């Protein structure tokens, strides 16, 4: 019984939108509905017609390219959406963010639940731990599925790089602390970022200069599989 991950590259900024699916429980979760997410929405409608129920929208952070279509999906499927309150500033300025980048302002929606560090979320029978990973934004979070060795990292960690810190409310020191938290995950953990290709913790420790600057994690007490 595995967790299925369907990735869609959408919008002018090539955002990764993820649908996570437990095909036994017939439940799904959407992560980061970006601009131009209509193809993914049409696919979810097909899944819904076959009995799959979308249960929630999870946002990794509040930058407009990750939350642009929240209202579209919430209206289509009547589901709650979750994000960290640290990015309430960005959520309240969704219109300004969109106009600043040259896009029509989308409809704004209010979160149904504020995420907190360490809480557990579910996709059917699969469990994810919320990791507060600020730096790229104050409310950035990652979703870690320990049993599946999978982490959705938003714009915190990329293949060979990290999220930018030249935007308002970014913090280099917080990003370094968040990276240290992520690289302490098991080395085989797959990283699904908000942009670009998937990677692993092991690969980033070996090749990512931002991760190589961090103290090396001690894996001696971690189980091997």
ChimeraX commands (.cxc) that place a marker at each C-alpha (Angstrom):
marker #1 position 0.00,0.00,0.00 radius 0.5
marker #1 position 2.04,2.92,-1.28 radius 0.5
marker #1 position 1.46,6.63,-1.41 radius 0.5
marker #1 position 1.04,7.70,-5.01 radius 0.5
marker #1 position 2.46,11.07,-6.04 radius 0.5
marker #1 position 1.34,12.82,-9.21 radius 0.5
marker #1 position 3.34,15.92,-10.14 radius 0.5
marker #1 position 2.23,18.67,-12.51 radius 0.5
marker #1 position 4.52,21.45,-13.73 radius 0.5
marker #1 position 2.21,24.43,-14.10 radius 0.5
marker #1 position 2.27,28.17,-14.69 radius 0.5
marker #1 position 4.84,30.59,-16.07 radius 0.5
marker #1 position 7.19,30.00,-13.12 radius 0.5
marker #1 position 7.18,26.21,-13.64 radius 0.5
marker #1 position 5.74,25.39,-10.24 radius 0.5
marker #1 position 5.44,21.83,-9.07 radius 0.5
marker #1 position 1.88,21.05,-8.01 radius 0.5
marker #1 position 1.47,17.70,-6.27 radius 0.5
marker #1 position -1.51,15.39,-5.88 radius 0.5
marker #1 position -0.93,12.76,-3.20 radius 0.5
marker #1 position -3.19,9.73,-3.40 radius 0.5
marker #1 position -3.97,6.77,-1.19 radius 0.5
marker #1 position -5.64,4.49,-3.72 radius 0.5
marker #1 position -6.86,2.06,-1.04 radius 0.5
marker #1 position -8.61,4.71,1.06 radius 0.5
marker #1 position -9.53,6.58,-2.14 radius 0.5
marker #1 position -8.39,9.88,-0.65 radius 0.5
marker #1 position -6.17,12.60,-2.08 radius 0.5
marker #1 position -4.50,15.83,-0.96 radius 0.5
marker #1 position -3.40,18.75,-3.13 radius 0.5
marker #1 position -0.18,20.64,-2.44 radius 0.5
marker #1 position 0.41,24.17,-3.78 radius 0.5
marker #1 position -2.22,24.96,-6.44 radius 0.5
marker #1 position -0.26,27.35,-8.63 radius 0.5
marker #1 position -1.17,29.54,-11.58 radius 0.5
marker #1 position -2.74,27.70,-14.51 radius 0.5
marker #1 position -3.54,24.57,-12.50 radius 0.5
marker #1 position -6.56,23.73,-14.70 radius 0.5
marker #1 position -4.98,20.54,-16.16 radius 0.5
marker #1 position -4.43,19.17,-12.67 radius 0.5
marker #1 position -7.94,20.20,-11.64 radius 0.5
marker #1 position -9.41,18.37,-14.65 radius 0.5
marker #1 position -7.43,15.28,-13.68 radius 0.5
marker #1 position -8.71,15.51,-10.11 radius 0.5
marker #1 position -12.26,15.74,-11.43 radius 0.5
marker #1 position -11.66,12.48,-13.32 radius 0.5
marker #1 position -10.34,10.89,-10.14 radius 0.5
marker #1 position -13.34,12.22,-8.24 radius 0.5
marker #1 position -15.69,10.68,-10.79 radius 0.5
marker #1 position -13.98,7.35,-10.18 radius 0.5
marker #1 position -14.49,7.60,-6.42 radius 0.5
marker #1 position -11.41,9.43,-5.14 radius 0.5
marker #1 position -12.16,12.17,-2.61 radius 0.5
marker #1 position -9.97,15.27,-2.32 radius 0.5
marker #1 position -9.76,15.97,1.42 radius 0.5
marker #1 position -7.57,19.08,1.76 radius 0.5
marker #1 position -5.25,21.65,0.21 radius 0.5
marker #1 position -1.84,22.01,1.85 radius 0.5
marker #1 position 0.28,25.10,1.16 radius 0.5
marker #1 position 4.04,25.01,1.69 radius 0.5
marker #1 position 4.13,28.82,1.94 radius 0.5
marker #1 position 2.29,31.99,1.02 radius 0.5
marker #1 position 4.05,33.31,-2.08 radius 0.5
marker #1 position 1.53,33.95,-4.80 radius 0.5
marker #1 position 2.80,31.33,-7.25 radius 0.5
marker #1 position 2.05,28.60,-4.70 radius 0.5
marker #1 position -1.39,29.79,-3.54 radius 0.5
marker #1 position -2.77,31.47,-6.68 radius 0.5
marker #1 position -5.46,28.86,-7.40 radius 0.5
marker #1 position -6.48,28.07,-3.81 radius 0.5
marker #1 position -9.93,29.60,-4.32 radius 0.5
marker #1 position -10.43,27.72,-7.60 radius 0.5
marker #1 position -9.78,24.34,-5.98 radius 0.5
marker #1 position -11.59,25.14,-2.75 radius 0.5
marker #1 position -14.65,26.17,-4.74 radius 0.5
marker #1 position -14.51,23.14,-7.00 radius 0.5
marker #1 position -14.16,20.52,-4.27 radius 0.5
marker #1 position -15.36,22.25,-1.06 radius 0.5
marker #1 position -12.24,21.26,0.88 radius 0.5
marker #1 position -10.31,23.04,3.64 radius 0.5
marker #1 position -6.91,24.54,3.04 radius 0.5
marker #1 position -4.02,24.64,5.47 radius 0.5
marker #1 position -0.95,26.86,5.78 radius 0.5
marker #1 position 1.33,28.26,8.48 radius 0.5
marker #1 position 0.28,31.53,10.09 radius 0.5
marker #1 position 3.79,32.89,9.62 radius 0.5
marker #1 position 2.81,33.65,6.03 radius 0.5
marker #1 position -0.47,35.39,6.83 radius 0.5
marker #1 position 1.28,38.59,5.70 radius 0.5
marker #1 position 1.69,37.16,2.19 radius 0.5
marker #1 position -1.79,35.67,2.10 radius 0.5
marker #1 position -3.30,39.07,2.90 radius 0.5
marker #1 position -1.26,40.57,0.07 radius 0.5
marker #1 position -2.10,38.01,-2.60 radius 0.5
marker #1 position -3.61,40.70,-4.81 radius 0.5
marker #1 position -0.53,42.92,-4.54 radius 0.5
marker #1 position 1.80,39.97,-5.16 radius 0.5
marker #1 position -0.04,39.02,-8.34 radius 0.5
marker #1 position -0.21,42.58,-9.68 radius 0.5
marker #1 position 3.47,43.14,-8.88 radius 0.5
marker #1 position 4.34,40.13,-11.04 radius 0.5
marker #1 position 1.96,41.16,-13.82 radius 0.5
marker #1 position -0.88,38.68,-13.22 radius 0.5
marker #1 position -4.58,39.25,-12.70 radius 0.5
marker #1 position -5.35,39.13,-8.98 radius 0.5
marker #1 position -7.09,35.89,-7.97 radius 0.5
marker #1 position -9.82,35.52,-5.40 radius 0.5
marker #1 position -8.49,35.26,-1.88 radius 0.5
marker #1 position -9.60,32.67,0.66 radius 0.5
marker #1 position -9.08,32.33,4.40 radius 0.5
marker #1 position -7.26,29.27,5.77 radius 0.5
marker #1 position -9.41,26.73,7.56 radius 0.5
marker #1 position -6.48,25.66,9.71 radius 0.5
marker #1 position -3.10,27.11,10.67 radius 0.5
marker #1 position -0.34,24.52,10.55 radius 0.5
marker #1 position 2.07,24.10,13.47 radius 0.5
marker #1 position 5.50,22.53,13.67 radius 0.5
marker #1 position 5.35,18.84,14.51 radius 0.5
marker #1 position 1.66,18.26,13.89 radius 0.5
marker #1 position 0.53,15.21,11.94 radius 0.5
marker #1 position -1.52,15.32,8.75 radius 0.5
marker #1 position -3.03,12.41,6.83 radius 0.5
marker #1 position -3.50,11.25,3.28 radius 0.5
marker #1 position -5.72,8.24,3.82 radius 0.5
marker #1 position -3.62,5.90,5.96 radius 0.5
marker #1 position -0.37,7.76,5.28 radius 0.5
marker #1 position 0.98,10.19,7.87 radius 0.5
marker #1 position 2.98,13.37,7.29 radius 0.5
marker #1 position 4.74,15.44,9.92 radius 0.5
marker #1 position 4.70,19.20,9.44 radius 0.5
marker #1 position 8.19,20.70,9.65 radius 0.5
marker #1 position 8.33,24.47,10.09 radius 0.5
marker #1 position 11.17,25.43,7.74 radius 0.5
marker #1 position 11.29,29.25,7.57 radius 0.5
marker #1 position 13.86,31.34,5.75 radius 0.5
marker #1 position 12.48,31.64,2.23 radius 0.5
marker #1 position 9.40,32.96,4.01 radius 0.5
marker #1 position 8.43,33.09,7.70 radius 0.5
marker #1 position 5.69,30.49,7.28 radius 0.5
marker #1 position 7.41,27.99,5.01 radius 0.5
marker #1 position 6.74,24.38,5.92 radius 0.5
marker #1 position 7.80,20.98,4.60 radius 0.5
marker #1 position 5.72,17.81,4.75 radius 0.5
marker #1 position 7.69,14.72,5.81 radius 0.5
marker #1 position 6.28,11.23,5.28 radius 0.5
marker #1 position 8.62,9.19,7.46 radius 0.5
marker #1 position 7.38,5.72,6.48 radius 0.5
marker #1 position 7.61,6.60,2.79 radius 0.5
marker #1 position 10.94,8.48,3.14 radius 0.5
marker #1 position 9.42,11.41,1.27 radius 0.5
marker #1 position 9.51,15.15,1.95 radius 0.5
marker #1 position 7.73,17.93,0.05 radius 0.5
marker #1 position 10.02,20.91,0.68 radius 0.5
marker #1 position 8.35,23.84,-1.08 radius 0.5
marker #1 position 10.95,26.49,-1.92 radius 0.5
marker #1 position 13.33,25.64,0.93 radius 0.5
marker #1 position 15.54,23.01,-0.72 radius 0.5
marker #1 position 16.09,22.40,-4.43 radius 0.5
marker #1 position 18.36,20.12,-6.40 radius 0.5
marker #1 position 21.71,21.86,-6.11 radius 0.5
marker #1 position 20.29,25.05,-4.63 radius 0.5
marker #1 position 17.94,26.61,-2.06 radius 0.5
marker #1 position 15.10,29.11,-1.98 radius 0.5
marker #1 position 15.94,32.76,-2.56 radius 0.5
marker #1 position 16.38,35.07,0.41 radius 0.5
marker #1 position 16.28,38.45,-1.32 radius 0.5
marker #1 position 12.52,38.92,-0.94 radius 0.5
marker #1 position 10.78,40.76,1.92 radius 0.5
marker #1 position 10.60,38.78,5.16 radius 0.5
marker #1 position 13.25,36.27,4.08 radius 0.5
marker #1 position 16.00,35.27,6.52 radius 0.5
marker #1 position 19.34,33.71,5.65 radius 0.5
marker #1 position 19.94,32.51,9.21 radius 0.5
marker #1 position 16.49,30.90,9.43 radius 0.5
marker #1 position 17.02,29.22,6.07 radius 0.5
marker #1 position 20.29,27.73,7.29 radius 0.5
marker #1 position 18.52,26.37,10.38 radius 0.5
marker #1 position 15.77,24.92,8.19 radius 0.5
marker #1 position 18.28,23.27,5.88 radius 0.5
marker #1 position 19.98,21.72,8.90 radius 0.5
marker #1 position 16.61,20.30,9.93 radius 0.5
marker #1 position 16.03,18.81,6.47 radius 0.5
marker #1 position 19.48,17.30,5.96 radius 0.5
marker #1 position 19.06,15.51,9.30 radius 0.5
marker #1 position 16.30,13.41,7.70 radius 0.5
marker #1 position 17.30,9.89,6.56 radius 0.5
marker #1 position 19.70,10.15,3.59 radius 0.5
marker #1 position 17.41,8.14,1.29 radius 0.5
marker #1 position 14.58,10.64,1.81 radius 0.5
marker #1 position 13.24,11.85,-1.54 radius 0.5
marker #1 position 12.81,15.61,-1.80 radius 0.5
marker #1 position 9.96,16.93,-3.93 radius 0.5
marker #1 position 10.59,20.68,-4.28 radius 0.5
marker #1 position 8.34,23.54,-5.32 radius 0.5
marker #1 position 10.30,24.00,-8.56 radius 0.5
marker #1 position 12.74,21.91,-10.58 radius 0.5
marker #1 position 13.49,18.18,-10.32 radius 0.5
marker #1 position 13.23,15.78,-7.37 radius 0.5
marker #1 position 16.34,14.88,-5.41 radius 0.5
marker #1 position 17.39,13.11,-2.21 radius 0.5
marker #1 position 18.96,14.22,1.05 radius 0.5
marker #1 position 21.99,12.07,0.24 radius 0.5
marker #1 position 22.45,13.75,-3.14 radius 0.5
marker #1 position 22.16,17.25,-1.69 radius 0.5
marker #1 position 24.68,16.53,1.05 radius 0.5
marker #1 position 27.07,15.33,-1.64 radius 0.5
marker #1 position 26.54,18.03,-4.26 radius 0.5
marker #1 position 24.65,21.06,-2.93 radius 0.5
marker #1 position 27.08,23.77,-1.75 radius 0.5
marker #1 position 24.48,25.24,0.61 radius 0.5
marker #1 position 24.09,21.87,2.35 radius 0.5
marker #1 position 27.80,21.09,2.36 radius 0.5
marker #1 position 28.36,24.18,4.52 radius 0.5
marker #1 position 26.17,22.71,7.28 radius 0.5
marker #1 position 27.32,20.45,10.14 radius 0.5
marker #1 position 27.21,16.85,8.95 radius 0.5
marker #1 position 24.25,14.92,10.42 radius 0.5
marker #1 position 24.89,11.86,12.59 radius 0.5
marker #1 position 23.04,8.86,11.14 radius 0.5
marker #1 position 24.44,6.34,13.62 radius 0.5
marker #1 position 21.16,6.04,15.53 radius 0.5
marker #1 position 18.89,5.85,12.49 radius 0.5
marker #1 position 17.48,2.56,11.32 radius 0.5
marker #1 position 18.53,1.31,7.91 radius 0.5
marker #1 position 16.12,-0.30,5.45 radius 0.5
marker link #1:1,2 radius 0.2
marker link #1:2,3 radius 0.2
marker link #1:3,4 radius 0.2
marker link #1:4,5 radius 0.2
marker link #1:5,6 radius 0.2
marker link #1:6,7 radius 0.2
marker link #1:7,8 radius 0.2
marker link #1:8,9 radius 0.2
marker link #1:9,10 radius 0.2
marker link #1:10,11 radius 0.2
marker link #1:11,12 radius 0.2
marker link #1:12,13 radius 0.2
marker link #1:13,14 radius 0.2
marker link #1:14,15 radius 0.2
marker link #1:15,16 radius 0.2
marker link #1:16,17 radius 0.2
marker link #1:17,18 radius 0.2
marker link #1:18,19 radius 0.2
marker link #1:19,20 radius 0.2
marker link #1:20,21 radius 0.2
marker link #1:21,22 radius 0.2
marker link #1:22,23 radius 0.2
marker link #1:23,24 radius 0.2
marker link #1:24,25 radius 0.2
marker link #1:25,26 radius 0.2
marker link #1:26,27 radius 0.2
marker link #1:27,28 radius 0.2
marker link #1:28,29 radius 0.2
marker link #1:29,30 radius 0.2
marker link #1:30,31 radius 0.2
marker link #1:31,32 radius 0.2
marker link #1:32,33 radius 0.2
marker link #1:33,34 radius 0.2
marker link #1:34,35 radius 0.2
marker link #1:35,36 radius 0.2
marker link #1:36,37 radius 0.2
marker link #1:37,38 radius 0.2
marker link #1:38,39 radius 0.2
marker link #1:39,40 radius 0.2
marker link #1:40,41 radius 0.2
marker link #1:41,42 radius 0.2
marker link #1:42,43 radius 0.2
marker link #1:43,44 radius 0.2
marker link #1:44,45 radius 0.2
marker link #1:45,46 radius 0.2
marker link #1:46,47 radius 0.2
marker link #1:47,48 radius 0.2
marker link #1:48,49 radius 0.2
marker link #1:49,50 radius 0.2
marker link #1:50,51 radius 0.2
marker link #1:51,52 radius 0.2
marker link #1:52,53 radius 0.2
marker link #1:53,54 radius 0.2
marker link #1:54,55 radius 0.2
marker link #1:55,56 radius 0.2
marker link #1:56,57 radius 0.2
marker link #1:57,58 radius 0.2
marker link #1:58,59 radius 0.2
marker link #1:59,60 radius 0.2
marker link #1:60,61 radius 0.2
marker link #1:61,62 radius 0.2
marker link #1:62,63 radius 0.2
marker link #1:63,64 radius 0.2
marker link #1:64,65 radius 0.2
marker link #1:65,66 radius 0.2
marker link #1:66,67 radius 0.2
marker link #1:67,68 radius 0.2
marker link #1:68,69 radius 0.2
marker link #1:69,70 radius 0.2
marker link #1:70,71 radius 0.2
marker link #1:71,72 radius 0.2
marker link #1:72,73 radius 0.2
marker link #1:73,74 radius 0.2
marker link #1:74,75 radius 0.2
marker link #1:75,76 radius 0.2
marker link #1:76,77 radius 0.2
marker link #1:77,78 radius 0.2
marker link #1:78,79 radius 0.2
marker link #1:79,80 radius 0.2
marker link #1:80,81 radius 0.2
marker link #1:81,82 radius 0.2
marker link #1:82,83 radius 0.2
marker link #1:83,84 radius 0.2
marker link #1:84,85 radius 0.2
marker link #1:85,86 radius 0.2
marker link #1:86,87 radius 0.2
marker link #1:87,88 radius 0.2
marker link #1:88,89 radius 0.2
marker link #1:89,90 radius 0.2
marker link #1:90,91 radius 0.2
marker link #1:91,92 radius 0.2
marker link #1:92,93 radius 0.2
marker link #1:93,94 radius 0.2
marker link #1:94,95 radius 0.2
marker link #1:95,96 radius 0.2
marker link #1:96,97 radius 0.2
marker link #1:97,98 radius 0.2
marker link #1:98,99 radius 0.2
marker link #1:99,100 radius 0.2
marker link #1:100,101 radius 0.2
marker link #1:101,102 radius 0.2
marker link #1:102,103 radius 0.2
marker link #1:103,104 radius 0.2
marker link #1:104,105 radius 0.2
marker link #1:105,106 radius 0.2
marker link #1:106,107 radius 0.2
marker link #1:107,108 radius 0.2
marker link #1:108,109 radius 0.2
marker link #1:109,110 radius 0.2
marker link #1:110,111 radius 0.2
marker link #1:111,112 radius 0.2
marker link #1:112,113 radius 0.2
marker link #1:113,114 radius 0.2
marker link #1:114,115 radius 0.2
marker link #1:115,116 radius 0.2
marker link #1:116,117 radius 0.2
marker link #1:117,118 radius 0.2
marker link #1:118,119 radius 0.2
marker link #1:119,120 radius 0.2
marker link #1:120,121 radius 0.2
marker link #1:121,122 radius 0.2
marker link #1:122,123 radius 0.2
marker link #1:123,124 radius 0.2
marker link #1:124,125 radius 0.2
marker link #1:125,126 radius 0.2
marker link #1:126,127 radius 0.2
marker link #1:127,128 radius 0.2
marker link #1:128,129 radius 0.2
marker link #1:129,130 radius 0.2
marker link #1:130,131 radius 0.2
marker link #1:131,132 radius 0.2
marker link #1:132,133 radius 0.2
marker link #1:133,134 radius 0.2
marker link #1:134,135 radius 0.2
marker link #1:135,136 radius 0.2
marker link #1:136,137 radius 0.2
marker link #1:137,138 radius 0.2
marker link #1:138,139 radius 0.2
marker link #1:139,140 radius 0.2
marker link #1:140,141 radius 0.2
marker link #1:141,142 radius 0.2
marker link #1:142,143 radius 0.2
marker link #1:143,144 radius 0.2
marker link #1:144,145 radius 0.2
marker link #1:145,146 radius 0.2
marker link #1:146,147 radius 0.2
marker link #1:147,148 radius 0.2
marker link #1:148,149 radius 0.2
marker link #1:149,150 radius 0.2
marker link #1:150,151 radius 0.2
marker link #1:151,152 radius 0.2
marker link #1:152,153 radius 0.2
marker link #1:153,154 radius 0.2
marker link #1:154,155 radius 0.2
marker link #1:155,156 radius 0.2
marker link #1:156,157 radius 0.2
marker link #1:157,158 radius 0.2
marker link #1:158,159 radius 0.2
marker link #1:159,160 radius 0.2
marker link #1:160,161 radius 0.2
marker link #1:161,162 radius 0.2
marker link #1:162,163 radius 0.2
marker link #1:163,164 radius 0.2
marker link #1:164,165 radius 0.2
marker link #1:165,166 radius 0.2
marker link #1:166,167 radius 0.2
marker link #1:167,168 radius 0.2
marker link #1:168,169 radius 0.2
marker link #1:169,170 radius 0.2
marker link #1:170,171 radius 0.2
marker link #1:171,172 radius 0.2
marker link #1:172,173 radius 0.2
marker link #1:173,174 radius 0.2
marker link #1:174,175 radius 0.2
marker link #1:175,176 radius 0.2
marker link #1:176,177 radius 0.2
marker link #1:177,178 radius 0.2
marker link #1:178,179 radius 0.2
marker link #1:179,180 radius 0.2
marker link #1:180,181 radius 0.2
marker link #1:181,182 radius 0.2
marker link #1:182,183 radius 0.2
marker link #1:183,184 radius 0.2
marker link #1:184,185 radius 0.2
marker link #1:185,186 radius 0.2
marker link #1:186,187 radius 0.2
marker link #1:187,188 radius 0.2
marker link #1:188,189 radius 0.2
marker link #1:189,190 radius 0.2
marker link #1:190,191 radius 0.2
marker link #1:191,192 radius 0.2
marker link #1:192,193 radius 0.2
marker link #1:193,194 radius 0.2
marker link #1:194,195 radius 0.2
marker link #1:195,196 radius 0.2
marker link #1:196,197 radius 0.2
marker link #1:197,198 radius 0.2
marker link #1:198,199 radius 0.2
marker link #1:199,200 radius 0.2
marker link #1:200,201 radius 0.2
marker link #1:201,202 radius 0.2
marker link #1:202,203 radius 0.2
marker link #1:203,204 radius 0.2
marker link #1:204,205 radius 0.2
marker link #1:205,206 radius 0.2
marker link #1:206,207 radius 0.2
marker link #1:207,208 radius 0.2
marker link #1:208,209 radius 0.2
marker link #1:209,210 radius 0.2
marker link #1:210,211 radius 0.2
marker link #1:211,212 radius 0.2
marker link #1:212,213 radius 0.2
marker link #1:213,214 radius 0.2
marker link #1:214,215 radius 0.2
marker link #1:215,216 radius 0.2
marker link #1:216,217 radius 0.2
marker link #1:217,218 radius 0.2
marker link #1:218,219 radius 0.2
marker link #1:219,220 radius 0.2
marker link #1:220,221 radius 0.2
marker link #1:221,222 radius 0.2
marker link #1:222,223 radius 0.2
marker link #1:223,224 radius 0.2
marker link #1:224,225 radius 0.2
view
